[in-house]
Amino acid sequence: MRRRKNANRTKKRRDGRLPPVAVLEVLDVDEDGVATARPAPAREDGPPPRIQVLPDNRAGAAIAPGDRILARIERLGPDTYEARTMRRLPRETDRSVVGIYRRVAGGGRLDPTDRRVRTAYAIAKSDSMSARPGELVRAETRPGRRLGLPQARVIERLGRGSPVATASLIAIAEHDIPDRFADAATAEAEAAVAALLGEREDLRGIPLVTIDDESARDFDDAVWAETGPDGGFRLIVAIADVAWYVRPGSALDDAARERGNSVYFPDRVVPMLPETLSNGWCSLKPGEDRPCLAVHLRFDAEGRKREHRFVRGLMRSAARLTYTELQAAIEGKRGPDTGKAPVEALHRAFLVLNDARRARGTLDLEIPERRVRLAGDGSIAGIERRRTLDAHRLIEEFMIAANVAAAETLEEKRALCVYRVHDSPDPKKIEALREMLGSLGLNLPRGGALRAIHFSRLLDRVADTPEAELVGEAILRTQAQAVYSTANIGHFGLALGRYAHFTSPIRRYADLMVHRSLIAACGLGEGGSEGGGKERAEAVAEHISGTERRAAAAERDAMDRLCSIFLADRTGGEFAATIAGITRAGLFVRLDETGASALVPLSTVRAEPLRVDPHGVRLTDRRGRSVARLGDALRVRLDEVHTRTGSLVCSIVSVDTPAAIGRKRPPGGATSF
């Protein structure tokens, strides 16, 4: 019998299938605790299988990227598996962990800030680097145990400050975001001087204006428009000439490429370039001469682009406007600086381009953005949803027009282009979306390829309804990740055949690469593309696509911690919420007031076993009856707030759909929903 069982196992391996129990290496863990993994060692006989590791509270400390686990595996389809952790295995190498240092009898203790790491670490006094209680530190795990805990030693003291500052520092440290420039890069930035007119086009007589948030300190784009008698218009989009200061192969270039992009937190920015440049020579400050790369565009009355040309210029911003000021001017309330801007022409140009965008059928997802409002002492005064104004959309339309022109120019000149590409949605995600939409009485067309306009029509249908935000988020979850690539597949969401990022070279390395290509292709002087060709550019594009995801994850983690800090004194309070995710760990709900995400553990919903459907759309009981679905409106009680990890735990008080959640009798005899 044993020989036959082993023979069957061998046969499965020869068929390319994984065995029922295997060692896996964890690659990534999402917000819901679901991990992706690969066999350890990795297979060399074809593409790696897709393995999802489900969260399991019984497995001890939560798994994290780089962990090795022994897992039970279930095959779902060709090269697709679902795994459950049996136990964590020792790592092949030590790893670092970020946490808060505490003093305890006999030494110190590290409480990790990563919610996936549920064990504390003991730190000997000699290994503490004299860290102070409450200080944020980075430690390196060590073999063995001390005081009943695994051991670690402090390798970096990250400091301490206000809760808001600490949330940012934790995100920076946990996501390994470089926040210190090499001395050589700093020296190069400090040596920068003003650019002269030379052979540049003189744009200083044109009243270009910058338009940004109130809190912005770096201004890398400026705009100007002029309408014509035929209903068409001219538009100039001028962008800071970062390529003049950051040359290929320099220390500044190495630092910018490593960072990939700037990272924004409520209390600080981790810039891609030193502030001498990002807030100085590369910032289009009012009344100061600045070098720029500009595109002149001409559109007809229907928003069709008739011509464009790129120039290297010298400009002088006429005014620094905020979105709020521009919006007020659009509505007829002029301020001191808005009189210097051609507001009517800018607004008319926007309306024409916006009509063309709608006719093109772009996917306009307006997912509310959370914004932290800080008090004068640095504490959190509030967390609110940012309103999207016509002023925001105006700048977005102008930037899209410039980005398209950049991609078209590089294609016409057969020059290397790093495109911003967005693939069409995965058919499996579309099927999950159809099921969710069906529960709301909505549908997507079947047959033929879906286009962005199909989603836009759906959003129009639910506009101004309670389901609008839910449907928008569900559609967002179906979308592919936009990335950078030298291979053009178009941009699905914008319904564009070619698109590149050109308008933010201060904060995105991709834009700097496009600037260099344009300078070289159009013969615009020094600082053009470096060598290495398409293969090297594709490697950089892959790297900066990763740094962009890293920045988004860090910003999201910081926001989660700030929400938990803001809500810390409201434990026991009740909140309106919406089910935003359903996993085997529980229901993930979004608190309507702050947009914060919280977990409702599945064990608190009902005593009986519950099942999550394959698409994560519904929660059903053993008879197959619906218990909960995405989008259900609830009232929840905030039971636990963990400010160190930024996690919230809630329980359900009531639901809008009376039959949706069954009653469960909690300890103590009281009945709750």
ABEGO torsion letter per residue (X at the ends): XAAAAAAAAAAAAAAGBBBABBBBBBABBBAAGBBBBBBOBBBABEBBBBBBBBBBAAAEBBBBBGBBBBBBBBBABBGBBBBBBABBBBBABBBBBBBBBBBBBGEBBBBBABAABABBBBBBAAAAGGBBBGBBBBBBBBBEBBGGBBBBBBABBAEBBBAAAAAAAAAAAAAGBBABBBAAAAAAAAABBBBBAEABBBAAABBBBBBBBAABABBABBBBBBBBAAGBBBBBBBBBBAAAABBBGBAAAAAAAAAGBBBBBAABBBBABBAAAAABAABBBBGBBBBBBBBBBBBBAAGBBABBBBBBBBBBBABBBBAAAAAAAAAGBBBAAAAABBAAAAAAAAAAAAAAAAAAGBBBBBBBBBBBBBBAAGBBAEBBBBBBBAAAAAAAAAAAAAAAAAAAAAAAAGBBBBBBBBBBBBAAAAAAAAAAAAAAGBBBBBEEBBBAAAAAAAAAAABGBAAAAAAAAAAAAABBBBBBBABBAEBAAAGBABBBBAABAAABAAAAAAAAAAAAAAGAEBGBBBBGEAAAAAAAAAAAAAAAAAAAAAAAAAAAAAAAAAAAAABGBBBBBBBABBBAAEBBBBBAAAGBBBBBBAAAABABBBBBBAAGABBBBAAGBBABBBGBBBBBBBABBBAAAGBBBBBBABBABAAABBBBBBBGGBBBX
